[in-house]
Amino acid sequence: MSSSQTFQIAVFPGDGIGHEITPPALELLRQVAKRVGGFDFEFRTMEAGAAAYKKWGVALSEACRHSAQEADAILLAAMGLPDIRYPDGTEIVPQIDLRIALQLYAGIRPIRSIPNVPSPLGDKRAKALDVVLVRESTEGLFHAMGEGRGTIVDDAYCDDTMRITRTGTSRVVDAAFTLARHRKAQGLPGRVTCVDKANVFSSLAFFRQVFDERAVENADIVADHAYVDAMATNLVMRPWDYDVMVMENMFGDILSDLGAGLVGGLGYAPSIDLGDKHAVFQPCHGTAPDIAGKGIANPTAMLLSAALMLEWLGSKHGEDKAKEAGALIAAAVDQAFINGLITHENGGSDGVKEVTNTVSESLKTVMI
């Protein structure tokens, strides 16, 4: 790849605190690109989300969708506001529309402890935590989002249907095995756990059946199972016993937030929505309208999502410098908290400005 490679990034600040945490992430990306060299960025910022819906009646325009599809990667902060809703009462969630439109079927949610960030596990035990949850992101109980949502019948009941397909399950399970194989090469366990409720639901028994079939084709990786209710307990009691977990959409939506709680909260939880051709990188948290504009939001998850974007771009385009840059941002975040950052949700006074400045200073000297 040419040393003058410029990555085209579609940027969606969205709503609420999204407008506060996006500029620091872009500036940090520019900073790390200058440090390592070999690539640069062209950012195209687009308006989408609840405020866009209120303004234009469209949450995600065709122009924005097209720009996202043409970009090398998509960086998304947060979308939706509780007081702006569709006529049926549901919130504005164009990020789900993007997942469906771009077939971003694997929601990858790292659960990794950061030094000095308080955890309900206790500091000593939390240090060992490094697992990944992989959530199927286009079907399950969310599949109706692409088909007009659920159906209300005679104002008496509403049906939301869970759909599990062989194609959808196979590809997300294969993504989980590929991720586990990559982690195994880095010295991590190399194990995939299928999380389901196969003892109750036919759809999830089918999910497990397809998982077992794919496990045979990935025999170099240990495969096992857990029911989702048991996993909720195990993630609290002994999360380090796991490596990669793969599951249906709704289960992943819930357990990924539980995982974020184990590492200090949603402000520390980055994510990837991954497809065969496209990927969206975004923090797991929402728009937090109650603190928007106060400068007290925690931008860490957004910065770590930017780091994941660099690592993915580097792997996709064969650019080691981009992968190095992603690792440097992650290391700079760790060093910043070692140096004493304490964000508001954990009783401190450090907000957007303080976290950004400290990570930026760490990025000047940190090594990997």
C-alpha angles and dihedrals in degrees: 000000000000117000087233093063112147118198115216108220124191107212123201112184088178118179142331115359089002088090091054100047098041101068093052091051092051092048091050090051090053090048096051092045089057091047098052100027127199098097144037140192139244110198122202111191117205135188116236137136137060096330090050090050091051091048101043107009090246123094096193117020123210088245091057092045091051093048090051091050092050095047125096089232140352123232112195126181109189137310136201138052125217094228095052112069143156117260090264091060098253121128127254107265110164089159086074089050088055092051091054097041093049095035093239093174101164117068104194114198115181115207103199127152119235119215115266095003107129116247131186085232091067125252098273096048095041092059090074095055117116114136134136130222116207114200124193101234110188107053138011111088090340097059094098089063086083094046105050098285125260129341124246112203120204090329085284104099143352128223123209108179126212114219122192117180131189091234095049094046095044094053096047092045090050089050089053092050091048090051092048090050090053091049091047089057087056093054098265121129101268098219133140123203120197108217113200147125095243092151092067113023125057090209091058093043084057090049089054092046092055090045091055091049091052091045089062088057091049099047093150089071123068111242129195142151142239133180112243095240091052090046091055088059095042094051088058097040104036113358093156089070088077136067115179121005124192125195150149120290102261094042088052092049091056102038094046089062090048088052091050089054090057092059098045105284143302091301088074098044119099125182147191126214100202133194135166093269108013141040137193120206118200144143115263093233128092133239096282095209091182091070100028113130094016096097093232099107119120110240095186096104090050092050091049090048088055088052091052089050091056092049091050093047090049093051094044095048099033091244111146091185091064091050089049090051092053091051090049093055091050090048091047090053091051091048092049091058092043085057090060112272114160116183126211097257088060096048099270133115101234115118138162097311097043096046093045095048094047093048090046091053091047090051090062093065110014117118132202 
